[in-house]
Amino acid sequence: MAFIKLNDLEVEVEDGTNIIEAARQHDIEVPHYCYHPGLTRPANCRMCLVEPHVFFPPAGKVVPDRQLATGCTTTVRTAPPDRKLDGKYDFIVRTDTPRVKKAREDILEFLLVHHPLDCPVCDQAGECDLQDFSYNHGSGKSRYLEVKNVPPKKDLGPDVLLYSTRCIVCTRCIRFCDEVAGTGELGLIHRGSHDEIDIPRDHDENPLRLLDNKLAGNVVDICPVGALISKDFLFKSRPWFMKQVNSVCPGCSVGCNITVDYKEDGLYRIKPRFHEDINQHWMCDDGRLGYHYVNSEDRLQIPMKRVDGELVPTSWADALNLIVEKFSETDPESIAVIGSAQGTNEENYLLGKLAREVLKTESIGLFGREPGEEHKFPQFTIDADKNPNTRGARDMLKLGEDASLTGEALWNGIANVKVAYLVNGAPERPLDEGAKQVLEAVDFLVVQDIFESDVAQLADVVLPGVTFAEKDGSFTNAKGWVQRIHRAVDPPGEARVDWEIIQQLAKRLGGEMDYHFAGEIALEIAENVPDYQDATHQNIGAGGVNIERG
């Protein structure tokens, strides 16, 4: 650890920490644009200038260095005893001197020379570093009177627009495509004050390559100004009109940490949230743009039952009574309960209790989205398992690795049952002909789902469940991280939280379940499921608990 003097503070920081991060750790702002903790540091914006101090032998004392230094590239390290400043400090630096403040003003004036005054219509307004730093560190006026450059707007790819007039050429986006995605679509064209970010084009300005890698949306997140824009979010909402909760992406078993931006009428945006061990600063576009099903008008909103071959609306009381009647008159050996790899640990735990303690059956399976492709990038992987909680569901349902999501093991296991209760919850889950034949042969099929899916269309009773954005609970990712999801919006219509449906059904069948919130179930899981003793909601917190680390 290095002992440094940061402004008037005496603090310890780890060797190799740069000044921006050292200051951030102690709530001191060092403004910056080109620097991003997940990328290399070109030090080209010069906004993070600080004033280091050095020993000046003629004067026999520590004085400010002749030149300011960039905070992003200046790191601190433990100095040898004979190189300590003032006899005790490994490093002395100030971020608030008149010389530093004047340098910031000059840099900001330079960056704003060609910048348009379009904050009222800019998507980044309200969460823009250029806007904030101009207010906090700028002079409030410009001496530039010449005609401004007006470079064109550019369509870079399926979801990314570039408003070149706002770009300050920090090159974060270029470095991301080179270093994290490894796809290298972006680069600089022209020189000097005419620098522009662009994709490769031919002599007629036709694109030779688009920004269409599966991580492309991250360039919008890391743009410190309003230059790179998401087509999906363009003109949707001002950030101060939205609320935000932390959650976990349900798109695959990586378990990327996310923030969900929402209003009362639904979800508006999903962005990655930093987690050092799981997704760092990033997420894929499949997860980022895959939230629209939550807002769909086609969501199941009321229970349904089959009458004369057709599914018709019914009441919750009628639907549950039909299920209880069929379950009660059927031998346990002829009943199957199928959990969901889209469901939370709490839901699958209750399903396991319903199956074993109430229905007295050991015919328990697991259902989820079929595997897709794995995508590997230099610093990021998209898993082939397109379910967020395969591992957690197996743990909660006490299934071995031989319990397949979609293969012969599942369908062979329920081929001879008379009554089946299947929980889905996947936004897209087609069935092949073999699976359809097995489910069609079941005398009485109950499906709990969010859409009138392939499995729901075969059901005798359909119960409307909810998505990840409408409930609380936890997922366990492929590497053993147990993480929280949080409710953002209310379920549509009469749809109910899945664990509450399971509990109501268990009570009607004579079971003893009386939970009031998902955290109570997590406490019981911690007591009864091996490896989950530390995975209470309180312990999970915002960072998660890794059950493999003990």
Secondary structure, DSSP 8 states (H G I E B T S, - for coil): -EEEEETTEEEEE-TT-BHHHHHHTTT-----SS--TTS-----S-TTEEEEEEEETTTTEEEE-SS-EETTT-B-----GGG-BTTTBSEEEES-SHHHHHHHHHHHHHHTSS--S-GGG-TTTTS-HHHHHHHHHS-S-----S------EEE-SSSEEEEGGG-----HHHHHHHHTS-----EEES-GGG-EEE--B-TTS-BSS-S-STTTTHHHHH-SSSSEEETTTTTT--GGG-EEEEEE--SSTT--EEEEEEETTEEEEEEE--BTTTTBT---HHHHTTTGGGG-TTS--S-EEEETTEEEE--HHHHHHHHHHHHHTS-GGGEEEEEETTS-HHHHHHHHHIIIIIS----EEEE-------EEETTEEE-S---S-HHHHHHHHT--TT--SSSHHHHHHTTT-SEEEEE---S-----HHHHHHHHTSSEEEEEESS--TTGGG-SEEEE---GGG--EEEE-TTSEEEEE---S--STT---HHHHHHHHHHHTT-----SSHHHHHHHHHHHSTT-TT--HHHHTTT-EETT--
